[in-house]
Amino acid sequence: MIAIAILAGLLAVVVIVALVATGIYNSLVALRNRFKNAYAQIDVQLKRRYDLIPNLVETAKGYMKHEHDTLEDVIKARNIALAASQTAAANPADAGAVKGLVSAEGGLSGALSRLMVVSEQYPDLKANQNMMQLTEELTSTENKIAFARQAYNDSVMQYNTARETFPNVILAGAFGFLPAELFHVEDPAEKNAPKVSFG
Amino acid sequence: MDFFAAEQRARKRTTRLLVLFGFAVAGTIAAGYVATVVALRATQAHAGYHRGFAYPDASGDEGADPFWRPGLFALVSIGTLAVIGGASLYKWSEFGAGGSAVAESVGGRRVDPHTTDPREHQLLNVVEEMAIASGLPVPAVYILDDEPAINSFAAGLTSSDAVVTVTRGMMEKLSRDEMQGVVAHEFSHILNGDMRMNVRISAIIFGILVIGLAGRATLWGMRYGRIGGSRGKGGGGVVVVLAIGLALLVVGYVGYFFGKLIQASVSRQREFLADASAVQFTRNPGGVTGALKKIGGYAIGSTLQTHKAAEISHFFFAQEFVSNFGGLWATHPPLPVRIRAIDPAFDGKFFEPREVVDVATEPWSKVPHMPAQAPSPSPQAAAAFGAALAAAAGTLSPEGASQAQAMLAQIPASLRAAARSPHDAEILVFGLLLDDDEDVRRKQLACVAASEGGDALATLGQLDPALRQLRPEHRLPLLQLALPSLKALAPSALGTFAGTLDDLVQADGRVTTFEFALQRLVLRELAVSRAPSAAVDQIFSFQAVTREISIVLSALAHASSNDAGEAARAFAEGAAQLKLVEGRIALLSEADSGLVALDAALDRLAGASGPIKQRLLTAGAHVVSADGVLRTQEAELLRAVAASLDVPVPPMPAAA
């Protein structure tokens, strides 16, 4: 009689532990997928920006005849960044390639913001329906890139916190959940806001 | 603000409240059990043969009932939970149709993903951005085209069937950053499963209510049960059933009351959580706080026009109804509290609407809010107007809109600009009321100076030359142009404005048709925008309003002609349109159908049903066009009638 009771008790404990473990495992998987998806989004949005820029320059050309250099710079920076992203995509493990992409992206952002500053002087251009749409698209894409990075970092933080808290920490190692790294902007040029000069 | 800490705090408080809610359900079960035990004891005392009924484990002890009977307790628990569960499933299935069904039920229109409208496109972009920031799939986006308030909600039980819905007012009044903040707030609701949680709580509360309803049904049934029961020895049984019914009633309603109370506080905590998450997603506290300040600043705020939104009021960005009882039932914390939670340095100053009204972007600058009337019509045009009105009252045709636009172009530009600025619109309306008589005018100017100050007088001086040029038939259209700007006034300013308006009208001791029409239009519009539910007592019968109909048609008839015979003929023409009451309405004397009587009649008619208003307006149009001459005076009166009845009328055909 007592043996049966002990057995039943043990069984209950095992079932409860199994349920808790399943719960922990599932929540960690969900969190891991979230930051992976966030990382993929960064890539998607960067590509979208490469596609938008030629249209933008094409529209601006008609109005900004005297700003040929600025437009050229944007196109050049875009081509460099595109090439760098292809190199980085080919060898994702290569830290140098990733670094190159980050610095190329910084250059592109700088060229774009210069273009935006210059375009302020062309009221016709600003009023152009096409240009307004492209500006909105570009703003949105820039936002999306920033938000994707931010979402990646937020979800990495959540994942790491979930991984390190008790009792998850006991099981996380056993299930093979490794700590994740935050996304750092390595190029100091990109951290700096574009300088606006009046002269 | 430390949004991660704020989020955690809100989550912890929610958990606490949910535990409390669990206690409420447990309390319901316990109360049900106590009621059953007491009832059973009573049965035993009254009728011996009831012994043995529902005694799963009272084996050894027959005489003295033990208070604690596990078997009975299990039975009561299962019974209660089954009732709650069944009712909950029913409620759950109501929302199971998905977020899009909810959005459509309140009049939402899905935004086409390939829309060419720049604002809609921007909205879609903002939603996509926030989907990325929160790591959720991109939801469908809906717009409530009929809602000028600033509000928004997310609906959907899971993130995959979620939708985000925004009002037209939000699209028009918020900047891109503020829109982003509001949308981020909604994404937090989706991410945290707030709708799911809320529907679950609502479902359980509904289940508890069903217990109360069952008790009420039992008591109701007793009215007949008594006759059957009194035949045998069942007198005690009746008492027992009565007691059980009463107990269920009390338990159910008390549980319902507290359940609702807890639900409201859970909802408020979730709003704090969503606000904090919105800052987390956008990393820009200015967005959410800006939107909240704008809601606080506009008179219309976040209050929705539709009454269908009550079911889902928990899901909105800001409270969609006006709450009483010190916010006990409020689904959202007060605006200043929410703003301070994000920005502790908030100085309590809401957004001042007048500073941002951008004429170019306001939709009413392109198509007038209400089509206005055209100038000096010819006899044919007047007749055609009657026919057109009869056919088209309550609809707006594209031609009508373009005619109105052409007519608006004839109004001096300075006046149009003034009408569109919330600050100058007030003064423009005063200017419209200025009398030609110099004595009266001086008196009126003194009124304006007293209530609005010297600046107002200066503005009035600038507008004066243009006002003097304004043709009489353009005065009301200009007023209609100014109405949307007046609605943007702060609620406190509206009182002063209405007071000054009254002083100006009364300055010369008499009320002209124009003054009457102006005052009616303004007060009607502003009252509606402040308390949309004011006119709710509906009148569905023509018979109930025959006297009022007589007054309205008589007033129009007298306005249309000075000749008594002509007036009678015009009245008959209109009365013929109302076959149901034709025999019962008669032309009243000019004294009996004066503006005072008309005012009272219109107030009452405002509560009439749509068909009555439509028919009355058609009849009115026939009265004014009976003689083929449309005087400015009668047109003004008709417009005042139409506005009072909330029926938009098409613009008059342009003069031939």
Interface residues (C-beta under 8 A of the other chain):
Chain A: R34 N37 A38 Q41 Q45 M132 Q133 E136 E137 T139 S140 N143 K144 F147 A148 Q150 A151 D154 S155
Chain B: P118 H121 Q122 N125 V126 E128 E129 M130 I132 A133 S134 G135 R176 Q280 F281 R283
